[in-house]
Amino acid sequence: MATPLIAGLAVAAAALAGRYSIQAWNAYKARPVVPRMRKFYEGGFQPTMTRREAALILGVRETASAEKVKEAHKRVMVANHPDAGGSHYLASKINEAKDVMTGKTKGGGSAF
C-alpha cells in the first residue's frame, strides 16, 4: 500500500524539480549579456618608470614594436585624455610610458 504513495511522491518531486530547472534555464538565457572589459594597469606608479611598468600601462608586451606601442598609446590616451574628462596626471604617465617603450627616455620621472 505504501509503495504507490512513495512512487507518486517521487514522480511529483521529479516533475517539480524539472519545472524549476526549466524556469532557471530560461532565466539564465534571458539575462543581459555583459561584455567583459579588458583589464588595464591599475596604478601604484613607481618613482622611476621601468619598461615593465610602461608595458603594463599601455597594455602591450615589453618587446612590442614601435608601431604597436603607438597604437596602444593612442587607444589608452583617447580613454584618458584631459580634454575628455581624464586626468592630467594619468595623461603624463601614459606619455611617459610611450617614451620609455620607444626609447626616447631612459625612464625619467614625470612632471608631477
All heavy atoms as an XYZ file, in Angstrom:
838
protein
N       0.796     -1.199      0.000
C       0.000      0.000      0.000
C       0.846      1.276      0.000
O       0.443      2.255     -0.603
C      -0.891      0.017      1.248
C      -2.140     -0.783      1.111
S      -3.007     -0.224     -0.305
C      -4.622     -0.422      0.127
N       1.946      1.242      0.676
C       2.776      2.435      0.778
C       3.592      2.667     -0.494
O       3.992      3.798     -0.779
C       3.700      2.323      1.983
N       3.838      1.604     -1.267
C       4.662      1.721     -2.462
C       4.058      2.662     -3.500
O       4.773      3.515     -4.034
C       4.904      0.329     -3.063
O       5.467     -0.514     -2.059
C       5.848      0.404     -4.234
N       2.779      2.592     -3.838
C       2.231      3.542     -4.817
C       2.282      4.989     -4.321
O       2.497      5.916     -5.099
C       0.786      3.099     -5.011
C       0.719      1.703     -4.533
C       1.807      1.544     -3.515
N       2.123      5.174     -3.010
C       2.196      6.528     -2.448
C       3.610      7.094     -2.593
O       3.796      8.248     -3.005
C       1.774      6.509     -0.978
C       1.815      7.861     -0.263
C       0.815      8.823     -0.879
C       1.567      7.673      1.218
N       4.605      6.301     -2.288
C       6.005      6.740     -2.411
C       6.347      6.994     -3.869
O       7.019      7.978     -4.206
C       6.946      5.698     -1.773
C       6.708      5.643     -0.259
C       8.391      6.034     -2.068
C       7.462      4.548      0.453
N       5.886      6.130     -4.761
C       6.149      6.315     -6.185
C       5.488      7.591     -6.687
O       6.079      8.353     -7.473
C       5.644      5.110     -6.975
N       4.265      7.873     -6.248
C       3.580      9.095     -6.648
C       4.300     10.344     -6.159
O       4.422     11.336     -6.886
N       4.786     10.306     -4.908
C       5.546     11.450     -4.371
C       6.863     11.641     -5.129
O       7.280     12.777     -5.382
C       5.814     11.247     -2.877
C       4.600     11.383     -1.950
C       4.986     11.037     -0.518
C       4.034     12.788     -2.022
N       7.509     10.552     -5.508
C       8.761     10.648     -6.271
C       8.511     11.265     -7.640
O       9.286     12.108     -8.115
C       9.404      9.278     -6.402
N       7.423     10.863     -8.294
C       7.092     11.414     -9.611
C       6.760     12.902     -9.481
O       7.193     13.731    -10.290
C       5.924     10.630    -10.256
C       5.385     11.354    -11.477
C       6.371      9.227    -10.619
N       6.009     13.270     -8.445
C       5.659     14.675     -8.231
C       6.915     15.510     -7.953
O       7.066     16.625     -8.466
C       4.662     14.804     -7.081
N       7.828     14.984     -7.143
C       9.068     15.697     -6.837
C       9.919     15.869     -8.093
O      10.498     16.942     -8.328
C       9.849     14.947     -5.765
N       9.980     14.840     -8.922
C      10.748     14.925    -10.164
C      10.124     15.954    -11.106
O      10.831     16.724    -11.783
C      10.829     13.569    -10.832
N       8.794     15.997    -11.164
C       8.117     16.963    -12.033
C       8.376     18.391    -11.560
O       8.638     19.297    -12.369
C       6.619     16.682    -12.062
N       8.303     18.621    -10.241
C       8.583     19.965     -9.712
C      10.040     20.367     -9.952
O      10.331     21.513    -10.316
C       8.259     20.027     -8.220
C       6.772     20.100     -7.870
C       6.577     20.012     -6.373
C       6.178     21.391     -8.401
N      10.947     19.431     -9.750
C      12.365     19.722     -9.989
C      12.601     20.058    -11.457
O      13.351     20.988    -11.787
C      13.224     18.546     -9.560
N      11.971     19.323    -12.350
C      12.097     19.613    -13.777
C      11.525     20.973    -14.131
O      12.112     21.720    -14.920
N      10.391     21.300    -13.527
C       9.761     22.605    -13.795
C      10.668     23.756    -13.366
O      10.876     24.712    -14.112
C       8.436     22.667    -13.052
C       7.723     23.970    -13.187
C       6.430     23.938    -12.411
N       5.837     25.254    -12.376
C       4.899     25.617    -11.541
N       4.424     24.750    -10.680
N       4.421     26.822    -11.561
N      11.209     23.653    -12.146
C      12.076     24.724    -11.663
C      13.401     24.776    -12.438
O      13.964     25.839    -12.633
C      12.314     24.579    -10.167
C      11.086     24.914     -9.353
C      10.526     23.988     -8.490
C      10.458     26.149     -9.485
C       9.383     24.281     -7.761
C       9.313     26.450     -8.770
C       8.785     25.519     -7.903
O       7.651     25.817     -7.194
N      13.869     23.636    -12.886
C      15.088     23.623    -13.706
C      14.854     24.344    -15.032
O      15.710     25.122    -15.482
C      15.526     22.184    -13.979
O      15.860     21.535    -12.783
N      13.727     24.103    -15.645
C      13.409     24.777    -16.910
C      13.265     26.282    -16.694
O      13.753     27.084    -17.487
C      12.137     24.164    -17.538
C      12.443     22.753    -18.023
C      11.622     25.029    -18.690
C      11.224     21.966    -18.466
N      12.606     26.675    -15.603
C      12.465     28.104    -15.305
C      13.827     28.751    -15.060
O      14.094     29.865    -15.521
C      11.562     28.310    -14.082
C      10.103     28.050    -14.354
C       9.259     28.188    -13.092
O       9.769     28.258    -11.983
N       7.945     28.214    -13.285
N      14.699     28.062    -14.337
C      16.033     28.597    -14.074
C      16.834     28.716    -15.373
O      17.546     29.709    -15.580
C      16.775     27.716    -13.072
N      16.719     27.726    -16.246
C      17.438     27.768    -17.522
C      16.953     28.930    -18.388
O      17.761     29.646    -18.987
C      17.275     26.451    -18.261
C      17.917     26.458    -19.612
C      17.297     26.497    -20.814
C      19.318     26.462    -19.898
N      18.213     26.519    -21.831
C      19.474     26.503    -21.295
C      20.459     26.434    -19.105
C      20.712     26.522    -21.913
C      21.696     26.448    -19.731
C      21.807     26.487    -21.100
N      15.639     29.141    -18.443
C      15.095     30.243    -19.226
C      15.519     31.598    -18.646
O      15.798     32.532    -19.395
C      13.574     30.150    -19.310
C      13.129     29.027    -20.225
O      13.856     28.628    -21.122
N      11.939     28.507    -19.982
N      15.570     31.706    -17.322
C      16.028     32.948    -16.699
C      17.509     33.178    -17.010
O      17.944     34.308    -17.244
C      15.807     32.898    -15.190
N      18.290     32.110    -17.018
C      19.716     32.221    -17.340
C      19.918     32.669    -18.783
O      20.757     33.527    -19.064
C      20.394     30.866    -17.104
C      21.837     30.829    -17.531
C      22.824     31.431    -16.777
C      22.218     30.187    -18.712
C      24.144     31.397    -17.167
C      23.532     30.146    -19.111
C      24.495     30.761    -18.330
O      25.800     30.732    -18.730
N      19.148     32.124    -19.706
C      19.277     32.510    -21.111
C      18.804     33.934    -21.362
O      19.291     34.602    -22.268
C      18.480     31.555    -22.006
C      19.102     30.193    -22.139
C      18.483     29.336    -23.223
C      16.998     29.440    -23.333
N      16.399     28.518    -24.281
N      17.847     34.423    -20.565
C      17.261     35.746    -20.786
C      18.072     36.868    -20.139
O      17.785     38.034    -20.365
C      15.836     35.782    -20.242
N      19.095     36.525    -19.349
C      19.863     37.577    -18.685
C      20.630     38.398    -19.709
O      20.994     37.900    -20.770
C      20.806     36.994    -17.648
C      21.995     36.261    -18.228
C      22.837     35.655    -17.165
N      24.000     34.912    -17.456
C      24.626     34.683    -18.577
N      24.183     35.167    -19.682
N      25.710     33.965    -18.667
N      20.859     39.681    -19.422
C      21.564     40.525    -20.393
C      23.030     40.116    -20.517
O      23.649     39.674    -19.551
C      21.433     41.928    -19.800
C      21.181     41.706    -18.356
C      20.451     40.401    -18.238
N      23.541     40.282    -21.706
C      24.932     39.954    -21.967
C      25.793     41.121    -21.499
O      25.599     42.263    -21.916
C      25.159     39.691    -23.474
C      26.620     39.422    -23.755
C      24.297     38.533    -23.927
N      26.729     40.839    -20.619
C      27.625     41.863    -20.100
C      28.985     41.653    -20.754
O      29.613     40.609    -20.561
C      27.756     41.770    -18.563
C      28.717     42.797    -18.043
C      26.391     41.911    -17.918
N      29.434     42.619    -21.551
C      30.738     42.440    -22.196
C      31.850     42.464    -21.158
O      31.790     43.204    -20.178
C      30.837     43.635    -23.147
C      29.927     44.654    -22.559
C      28.832     43.903    -21.874
N      32.840     41.655    -21.381
C      33.983     41.625    -20.468
C      34.950     42.728    -20.850
O      35.369     42.832    -21.993
C      34.684     40.281    -20.540
C      33.822     39.171    -20.011
C      34.587     37.889    -19.962
N      33.721     36.850    -19.434
C      34.082     35.598    -19.312
N      35.285     35.226    -19.700
N      33.258     34.716    -18.829
N      35.258     43.530    -19.876
C      36.195     44.630    -20.104
C      37.611     44.103    -20.000
O      37.913     43.258    -19.162
C      35.983     45.728    -19.066
C      34.651     46.421    -19.172
S      34.462     47.370    -20.673
C      35.682     48.623    -20.408
N      38.463     44.621    -20.824
C      39.859     44.268    -20.744
C      40.451     44.948    -19.527
O      40.192     46.122    -19.260
C      40.563     44.741    -22.002
C      41.978     44.304    -22.059
C      42.556     44.556    -23.417
N      43.987     44.462    -23.312
C      44.815     45.084    -24.090
N      44.367     45.842    -25.052
N      46.100     44.963    -23.930
N      41.217     44.237    -18.770
C      41.758     44.784    -17.535
C      43.040     45.544    -17.839
O      43.981     45.015    -18.414
C      42.035     43.659    -16.549
C      42.386     44.179    -15.195
C      42.290     43.093    -14.178
C      42.686     43.669    -12.855
N      41.732     43.502    -11.840
N      43.062     46.804    -17.447
C      44.235     47.642    -17.641
C      45.006     47.761    -16.336
O      44.527     47.385    -15.276
C      43.833     49.037    -18.141
C      43.300     49.032    -19.544
C      41.945     49.115    -19.788
C      44.156     48.923    -20.619
C      41.454     49.104    -21.068
C      43.685     48.902    -21.910
C      42.334     48.991    -22.136
N      46.174     48.320    -16.423
C      47.029     48.522    -15.268
C      46.336     49.444    -14.278
O      45.830     50.494    -14.641
C      48.356     49.124    -15.748
C      49.388     49.303    -14.674
C      49.892     48.212    -13.993
C      49.866     50.560    -14.356
C      50.854     48.362    -13.027
C      50.829     50.721    -13.394
C      51.325     49.626    -12.730
O      52.275     49.783    -11.767
N      46.288     49.052    -13.010
C      45.521     49.793    -12.025
C      46.297     50.894    -11.324
O      45.725     51.647    -10.546
C      44.949     48.824    -10.993
C      43.912     47.900    -11.588
C      43.315     46.962    -10.575
O      43.671     47.047     -9.388
O      42.487     46.150    -10.974
N      47.566     50.999    -11.523
C      48.288     52.121    -10.936
C      49.268     51.683     -9.872
O      49.771     50.579     -9.882
N      49.498     52.591     -8.933
C      50.547     52.354     -7.964
C      51.890     52.572     -8.638
O      52.738     51.696     -8.652
N      52.059     53.750     -9.224
C      53.222     54.023    -10.060
C      54.515     54.039     -9.253
O      54.546     54.482     -8.114
C      53.046     55.367    -10.767
C      51.840     55.415    -11.644
C      50.775     56.237    -11.330
C      51.748     54.629    -12.768
C      49.652     56.281    -12.136
C      50.631     54.663    -13.584
C      49.584     55.497    -13.258
N      55.590     53.572     -9.889
C      56.910     53.593     -9.277
C      57.526     54.972     -9.478
O      57.162     55.699    -10.408
C      57.788     52.527     -9.928
C      57.233     51.126     -9.753
C      57.989     50.102    -10.574
O      58.923     50.434    -11.304
N      57.591     48.853    -10.467
N      58.475     55.370     -8.613
C      59.084     56.699     -8.761
C      59.769     56.886    -10.119
O      59.667     57.939    -10.733
C      60.110     56.769     -7.635
C      59.699     55.726     -6.664
C      58.958     54.681     -7.426
N      60.466     55.866    -10.587
C      61.094     55.895    -11.904
C      60.460     54.799    -12.737
O      60.492     53.636    -12.356
C      62.606     55.643    -11.799
O      63.166     56.632    -10.940
C      63.272     55.708    -13.153
N      59.866     55.173    -13.859
C      59.133     54.201    -14.665
C      60.080     53.216    -15.331
O      61.064     53.598    -15.956
C      58.291     54.906    -15.722
C      57.381     53.949    -16.475
S      56.237     54.748    -17.583
C      55.188     55.575    -16.440
N      59.759     51.946    -15.183
C      60.539     50.895    -15.829
C      59.832     50.485    -17.120
O      58.679     50.856    -17.367
C      60.644     49.661    -14.916
O      59.330     49.146    -14.672
C      61.304     50.007    -13.587
N      60.537     49.709    -17.911
C      59.955     49.226    -19.162
C      58.765     48.305    -18.879
O      57.777     48.328    -19.594
C      61.034     48.509    -19.976
C      60.613     48.187    -21.373
C      61.829     47.839    -22.231
N      61.414     47.451    -23.547
C      61.164     48.292    -24.547
N      61.309     49.582    -24.347
N      60.787     47.849    -25.723
N      58.850     47.521    -17.813
C      57.748     46.632    -17.435
C      56.509     47.442    -17.072
O      55.401     47.137    -17.515
C      58.164     45.757    -16.261
C      57.077     44.811    -15.814
C      57.546     43.967    -14.615
N      56.502     43.062    -14.203
C      55.486     43.386    -13.419
N      55.368     44.623    -12.975
N      54.569     42.504    -13.079
N      56.686     48.472    -16.250
C      55.551     49.298    -15.856
C      54.953     50.016    -17.067
O      53.731     50.113    -17.198
C      55.979     50.325    -14.805
C      54.835     51.162    -14.293
C      55.258     52.188    -13.263
O      56.433     52.585    -13.252
O      54.392     52.601    -12.487
N      55.807     50.490    -17.962
C      55.317     51.169    -19.163
C      54.498     50.213    -20.024
O      53.441     50.579    -20.546
C      56.490     51.727    -19.963
N      54.946     48.979    -20.138
C      54.203     47.985    -20.918
C      52.860     47.675    -20.260
O      51.847     47.511    -20.944
C      55.035     46.712    -21.061
N      52.826     47.614    -18.947
C      51.567     47.360    -18.247
C      50.587     48.519    -18.437
O      49.389     48.310    -18.613
C      51.825     47.146    -16.756
C      52.446     45.813    -16.373
C      52.845     45.812    -14.906
C      51.490     44.679    -16.653
N      51.074     49.736    -18.395
C      50.212     50.905    -18.564
C      49.594     50.913    -19.954
O      48.395     51.164    -20.115
C      51.003     52.205    -18.309
C      51.351     52.319    -16.832
C      50.209     53.427    -18.769
C      52.330     53.428    -16.515
N      50.393     50.609    -20.963
C      49.907     50.643    -22.342
C      49.189     49.362    -22.752
O      48.507     49.332    -23.774
C      51.063     50.917    -23.300
C      51.730     52.284    -23.148
C      52.924     52.393    -24.076
C      50.738     53.394    -23.406
N      49.350     48.306    -21.974
C      48.678     47.047    -22.308
C      49.344     46.292    -23.437
O      48.666     45.647    -24.228
N      50.665     46.405    -23.542
C      51.410     45.688    -24.577
C      52.512     44.874    -23.899
O      52.768     45.013    -22.713
C      52.045     46.658    -25.606
C      50.975     47.399    -26.374
C      52.995     47.625    -24.950
N      53.177     44.036    -24.676
C      54.317     43.283    -24.153
C      55.538     44.195    -24.086
O      55.609     45.195    -24.790
C      54.625     42.095    -25.051
C      53.530     41.074    -25.058
C      53.886     39.941    -26.001
N      52.780     39.025    -26.116
C      52.784     37.805    -25.596
N      53.849     37.371    -24.979
N      51.734     37.024    -25.728
N      56.480     43.801    -23.253
C      57.705     44.596    -23.137
C      58.498     44.607    -24.435
O      59.261     45.534    -24.682
C      58.573     44.043    -22.002
C      58.003     44.287    -20.633
C      58.917     43.783    -19.531
O      60.115     44.088    -19.575
O      58.409     43.082    -18.651
N      58.306     43.608    -25.282
C      59.048     43.508    -26.540
C      58.234     43.999    -27.732
O      58.573     43.685    -28.865
C      59.462     42.047    -26.774
O      58.274     41.243    -26.795
C      60.392     41.552    -25.684
N      57.187     44.771    -27.482
C      56.300     45.223    -28.565
C      57.040     46.171    -29.503
O      57.942     46.908    -29.104
C      55.084     45.926    -27.986
N      56.630     46.142    -30.766
C      57.232     47.022    -31.760
C      56.767     48.457    -31.536
O      55.784     48.715    -30.837
C      56.833     46.567    -33.165
O      55.439     46.743    -33.349
N      57.467     49.383    -32.162
C      57.119     50.799    -32.010
C      55.724     51.088    -32.551
O      54.995     51.920    -31.992
C      58.160     51.663    -32.731
N      55.342     50.384    -33.605
C      54.005     50.584    -34.182
C      52.915     50.147    -33.202
O      51.922     50.847    -33.013
C      53.888     49.798    -35.491
C      52.598     50.045    -36.234
C      52.444     51.489    -36.696
O      53.455     52.135    -37.005
O      51.287     51.964    -36.724
N      53.110     49.000    -32.549
C      52.134     48.524    -31.558
C      52.071     49.475    -30.367
O      51.003     49.711    -29.819
C      52.510     47.123    -31.085
C      52.329     46.081    -32.129
C      51.365     45.050    -31.656
C      51.289     43.976    -32.713
N      49.973     43.510    -32.906
N      53.214     50.022    -29.982
C      53.255     50.966    -28.862
C      52.473     52.220    -29.215
O      51.692     52.734    -28.400
C      54.718     51.298    -28.481
C      54.773     52.462    -27.506
C      55.404     50.075    -27.898
N      52.638     52.710    -30.437
C      51.910     53.916    -30.857
C      50.404     53.671    -30.891
O      49.620     54.520    -30.467
C      52.402     54.378    -32.223
C      53.779     54.999    -32.187
C      54.235     55.418    -33.563
C      55.654     55.942    -33.522
N      56.150     56.313    -34.844
N      50.000     52.497    -31.390
C      48.566     52.168    -31.421
C      47.994     52.069    -30.014
O      46.913     52.575    -29.732
C      48.354     50.850    -32.166
C      48.593     50.925    -33.645
C      48.531     49.551    -34.301
O      48.085     48.578    -33.652
O      48.934     49.455    -35.472
N      48.742     51.411    -29.128
C      48.280     51.255    -27.746
C      48.235     52.617    -27.048
O      47.296     52.895    -26.293
C      49.205     50.312    -26.988
N      49.226     53.464    -27.309
C      49.244     54.804    -26.715
C      48.017     55.594    -27.140
O      47.363     56.240    -26.331
C      50.527     55.545    -27.114
C      50.544     56.969    -26.676
N      50.179     57.998    -27.509
C      50.859     57.527    -25.489
C      50.276     59.136    -26.857
N      50.694     58.885    -25.623
N      47.698     55.521    -28.413
C      46.542     56.254    -28.924
C      45.254     55.753    -28.270
O      44.417     56.545    -27.835
C      46.459     56.110    -30.441
C      45.328     56.896    -31.056
C      45.328     56.793    -32.566
C      44.198     57.613    -33.158
N      44.169     57.548    -34.606
N      45.101     54.424    -28.167
C      43.902     53.838    -27.588
C      43.736     54.232    -26.113
O      42.658     54.643    -25.682
C      43.956     52.314    -27.710
C      42.721     51.606    -27.217
C      42.860     50.102    -27.226
N      43.850     49.690    -26.234
C      45.009     49.120    -26.497
N      45.344     48.853    -27.732
N      45.851     48.790    -25.549
N      44.810     54.141    -25.347
C      44.739     54.458    -23.919
C      44.580     55.961    -23.714
O      43.861     56.402    -22.823
C      45.989     53.917    -23.190
C      45.994     54.328    -21.739
C      46.043     52.408    -23.297
N      45.211     56.748    -24.561
C      45.131     58.203    -24.417
C      43.732     58.712    -24.746
O      43.249     59.634    -24.089
C      46.171     58.872    -25.317
C      46.392     60.301    -24.963
S      46.893     60.441    -23.252
C      47.908     61.850    -23.338
N      43.074     58.107    -25.731
C      41.703     58.513    -26.057
C      40.797     58.291    -24.845
O      39.930     59.113    -24.548
C      41.184     57.736    -27.292
C      39.689     57.838    -27.420
C      41.856     58.252    -28.549
N      41.022     57.202    -24.126
C      40.191     56.889    -22.965
C      40.497     57.783    -21.771
O      39.647     57.956    -20.900
C      40.378     55.430    -22.577
N      41.697     58.366    -21.703
C      42.103     59.125    -20.516
C      42.543     60.552    -20.814
O      43.210     61.174    -19.987
C      43.263     58.399    -19.820
C      42.839     57.074    -19.264
O      42.107     57.020    -18.300
N      43.283     55.995    -19.895
N      42.188     61.085    -21.968
C      42.653     62.417    -22.329
C      42.010     63.488    -21.442
O      40.825     63.433    -21.151
C      42.341     62.714    -23.804
C      43.154     63.842    -24.344
N      42.794     65.150    -24.182
C      44.335     63.849    -25.016
C      43.710     65.932    -24.742
N      44.649     65.158    -25.254
N      42.791     64.485    -21.003
C      42.241     65.538    -20.139
C      41.105     66.333    -20.776
O      40.192     66.767    -20.077
C      43.444     66.439    -19.865
C      44.630     65.576    -20.069
C      44.245     64.588    -21.129
N      41.127     66.516    -22.080
C      40.054     67.252    -22.748
C      38.729     66.480    -22.733
O      37.671     67.072    -22.928
C      40.438     67.557    -24.199
C      41.567     68.577    -24.276
O      41.835     69.252    -23.255
O      42.177     68.691    -25.347
N      38.805     65.167    -22.518
C      37.599     64.345    -22.480
C      37.241     63.952    -21.047
O      36.516     62.998    -20.828
C      37.803     63.089    -23.320
N      37.767     64.691    -20.070
C      37.436     64.427    -18.673
C      38.450     63.567    -17.949
O      38.219     63.190    -16.805
N      39.561     63.253    -18.587
C      40.586     62.439    -17.949
C      41.499     63.283    -17.077
O      41.355     64.495    -16.951
N      42.452     62.633    -16.475
C      43.371     63.271    -15.548
C      44.651     63.699    -16.267
O      45.190     62.969    -17.093
C      43.709     62.274    -14.439
O      44.841     62.681    -13.722
N      45.150     64.891    -15.920
C      46.428     65.345    -16.475
C      47.562     64.441    -16.005
O      48.505     64.166    -16.753
C      46.713     66.789    -16.065
C      45.819     67.787    -16.742
N      46.020     68.185    -18.035
C      44.712     68.437    -16.315
C      45.093     69.052    -18.388
N      44.271     69.225    -17.351
N      47.467     63.980    -14.761
C      48.496     63.106    -14.212
C      48.559     61.791    -14.986
O      49.634     61.341    -15.373
C      48.222     62.833    -12.734
C      49.196     61.882    -12.098
C      50.500     62.281    -11.840
C      48.831     60.590    -11.774
C      51.406     61.415    -11.259
C      49.721     59.715    -11.197
C      51.011     60.133    -10.935
O      51.909     59.282    -10.377
N      47.392     61.171    -15.231
C      47.384     59.924    -15.987
C      47.869     60.132    -17.419
O      48.582     59.293    -17.965
C      45.986     59.316    -16.006
C      45.514     58.684    -14.701
C      44.099     58.156    -14.854
C      46.451     57.582    -14.278
N      47.493     61.261    -18.013
C      47.957     61.545    -19.376
C      49.470     61.664    -19.413
O      50.122     61.175    -20.342
C      47.300     62.818    -19.893
N      50.050     62.299    -18.392
C      51.510     62.423    -18.365
C      52.167     61.063    -18.175
O      53.217     60.781    -18.766
C      51.955     63.388    -17.268
O      51.751     62.828    -15.988
N      51.562     60.191    -17.377
C      52.108     58.852    -17.177
C      51.991     58.014    -18.458
O      52.890     57.234    -18.781
C      51.392     58.141    -16.028
C      51.793     58.650    -14.674
C      53.280     58.496    -14.488
C      53.664     58.218    -13.090
N      55.107     58.017    -12.926
N      50.895     58.173    -19.177
C      50.720     57.450    -20.443
C      51.761     57.913    -21.458
O      52.377     57.104    -22.156
C      49.287     57.636    -20.973
C      48.292     56.969    -20.032
C      49.151     57.086    -22.383
C      46.858     57.356    -20.275
N      51.985     59.223    -21.532
C      53.010     59.753    -22.446
C      54.402     59.290    -22.027
O      55.238     58.961    -22.871
C      52.940     61.276    -22.490
C      51.737     61.764    -23.243
O      51.254     61.107    -24.158
N      51.219     62.919    -22.854
N      54.655     59.263    -20.726
C      55.950     58.787    -20.239
C      56.137     57.311    -20.582
O      57.238     56.895    -20.966
C      56.024     58.996    -18.723
C      57.346     58.586    -18.113
C      57.368     58.769    -16.608
O      56.389     59.264    -16.029
O      58.398     58.397    -16.013
N      55.068     56.527    -20.476
C      55.152     55.108    -20.816
C      55.497     54.930    -22.292
O      56.305     54.080    -22.654
C      53.832     54.413    -20.480
N      54.891     55.748    -23.148
C      55.204     55.669    -24.582
C      56.663     56.036    -24.828
O      57.360     55.368    -25.597
C      54.301     56.603    -25.376
C      54.551     56.522    -26.884
C      53.745     57.538    -27.633
C      54.717     58.557    -28.116
N      54.221     59.663    -28.844
N      57.148     57.063    -24.138
C      58.543     57.464    -24.308
C      59.497     56.366    -23.850
O      60.509     56.100    -24.502
C      58.821     58.753    -23.529
C      58.128     59.961    -24.141
O      57.694     59.871    -25.310
O      58.009     60.990    -23.442
N      59.186     55.721    -22.742
C      60.047     54.645    -22.246
C      60.039     53.471    -23.224
O      61.089     52.897    -23.527
C      59.591     54.191    -20.841
C      60.277     52.901    -20.433
C      59.870     55.285    -19.824
N      58.868     53.130    -23.748
C      58.781     51.981    -24.650
C      59.432     52.248    -26.004
O      59.944     51.327    -26.630
C      57.319     51.577    -24.859
C      56.662     50.965    -23.634
S      57.416     49.441    -23.097
C      56.938     48.347    -24.407
N      59.399     53.490    -26.465
C      60.012     53.801    -27.759
C      61.486     54.176    -27.626
O      62.152     54.380    -28.617
C      59.266     54.941    -28.471
O      59.222     56.075    -27.620
C      57.866     54.494    -28.850
N      61.983     54.276    -26.392
C      63.387     54.561    -26.167
C      63.754     56.028    -26.187
O      64.915     56.377    -26.281
N      62.792     56.919    -26.102
C      63.077     58.357    -26.109
C      63.619     58.827    -24.775
O      64.184     59.909    -24.671
C      61.838     59.154    -26.487
C      61.427     58.939    -27.915
C      60.269     59.813    -28.294
C      59.879     59.575    -29.745
N      58.716     60.332    -30.120
N      63.398     58.042    -23.734
C      63.915     58.386    -22.406
C      64.327     57.092    -21.710
O      63.863     56.016    -22.043
C      62.859     59.125    -21.564
O      63.428     59.479    -20.326
C      61.629     58.291    -21.317
N      65.181     57.231    -20.750
C      65.641     56.051    -20.004
C      64.828     55.838    -18.744
O      65.273     55.224    -17.809
C      67.122     56.217    -19.644
C      68.020     56.295    -20.826
C      68.049     54.999    -21.594
C      69.012     55.094    -22.748
N      68.819     54.117    -23.751
N      63.630     56.401    -18.680
C      62.788     56.183    -17.515
C      62.811     57.326    -16.540
O      62.753     57.115    -15.342
N      62.909     58.539    -17.017
C      62.887     59.701    -16.145
C      61.534     59.878    -15.496
O      60.541     59.334    -15.933
N      61.492     60.643    -14.409
C      60.239     60.862    -13.706
C      59.281     61.725    -14.483
O      59.652     62.402    -15.427
N      58.024     61.725    -14.059
C      57.031     62.541    -14.736
C      57.104     63.965    -14.210
O      57.812     64.262    -13.255
C      55.632     61.970    -14.506
O      55.217     62.200    -13.188
N      56.350     64.849    -14.843
C      56.336     66.251    -14.447
C      55.592     66.457    -13.128
O      55.667     67.510    -12.534
C      55.708     67.082    -15.541
N      54.863     65.437    -12.673
C      54.054     65.585    -11.449
C      54.684     64.873    -10.301
O      55.005     63.858    -10.133
C      52.629     65.066    -11.673
C      51.874     65.917    -12.639
C      51.776     65.555    -13.968
C      51.277     67.093    -12.235
C      51.067     66.327    -14.860
C      50.570     67.867    -13.116
C      50.472     67.492    -14.426
